[in-house]
């Protein structure tokens, strides 16, 4: 068996172990770090002998079809419990986030974090990623916050204990369609967005997002985005095309005029929304990322501790990350 493949398997299990999350064989294939395979059957060697002479295999454990680092059998039961919790939270997410379809500037809504990864516990909140129309980032965020507040489901910055943020929706990432390529390109980001679950989208935004971030496959070469699925697509309504009415030229001119006025008004509202929100954030800024096309609100960014823990796991296994 290829030594590099065994190393890739151990690295993948080590990364997943950070989150107490054993993997099925299909998931091990999908999220295999840095090693391309044609199909999951090429991983069948780990079924043969978990305690064989090869050093790599002796450090892999299995129970009920889940694989993990040796000695971590208890994670199987933990994962199974969390899967049930996650399913309930995803059902709630699909129901609640449907309301954001009423905001015309929002083109995609997805769930990220532990819920998207299938690894949420009872106290987990629900992380939400929103892609907006070009030049409508701040207005879309303001309207999304208002809707979530009206429904009483938004996680607020001061809700830091499990009892206050359980099942709340954390609107922690907004991306404008002209800035879909993520600025951070590393193993952590690749795993986060490979596991992202789309709730709904318009105008093939998910496909555009994944095309802009094809670099994810540099880290997870066996993973592929589900761009062919139309399950969560929302069709933009065009009244004139639906009714098939041929409008008079005068009406067309009026329509263009009102469109121009609407655009100018929303441009002004976007500017006001940006100024107001930036002023509000100025006194509370921690590790947030704020650019013209990207807003990331993670007061306690997990990237640093995850990657540090991953390096420690590799060191204990006698592996070097490359």
PyMOL commands that set and color helices and strands:
alter all, ss='L'
color gray80, all
select helices_A, chain A and resi 3-17+25-30+40-43+45-48+57-59+75-102+113-116+137-150+162-165+177-179+187-194+205-212+216-219+239-243+249-282+303-316
alter helices_A, ss='H'
color red, helices_A
select strands_A, chain A and resi 60-63+66-69+106-112+126-132+169-176+197-201+289-290+294-296
alter strands_A, ss='S'
color yellow, strands_A
deselect
rebuild
show_as cartoon
